[in-house]
């Protein structure tokens, strides 16, 4: 992202307004496997429970390619790091209700206790 900043520049005794482009880094949260620290997703992939509310037991994501092909209506989500293999959530293709009552289409649910969260800066 870029932010336009206006300032006054004095040029030969005459004040003129100029526009400067400044890069602004956005801080985002990245979610990694707690076991192996493999990057799984960032906050932009979350469809429900971004704030890790105590009311909701899981974090619901958009489909991520590392989840593999969806052959069954429900299955486990396993860390994509082949050396890890930790079960980090579940898939329920027909969707359902979060424990807070919100309906979630195609549930790709991650257990918060399996996550390590870090802040990173992106342009």
C-alpha positions, 0 to 999 in steps of 0.5 A: 500500500502507498500513502499520499502525503502532502507537504509544503515545499518552499522553492525560491521563496514560494510555497508550493504543495507537493505530493510524496509517495511513501510506502506503508508496511501493513502488519498482518498475523500469520498462523503457523503449526505449533509443532513445526512452525510451518506457515499455514495461513494469514488473517486474510484467509479467515472467514470466521473467528479472526479474533480467536474468540473464547466463544468459538472453539475453532478458526474457520478458513477459506479452502487452502490448496495445501489441504489437498483434494476434498474426496470425502464430506468430512475429514481431518486437516493435517499440517502440510509439512510432511515431517510433522503430520499433526492433526490441526483441524477438520473439514466438513463440506456441507458446512454447519454452525459454529458453537457461537451460532454463526452458520459457516458454509464449507467448514475448514476448521482449525483448532486454535490450540494447534497454532503459533501466531506471529506478526509480519510486515507486508507491503 
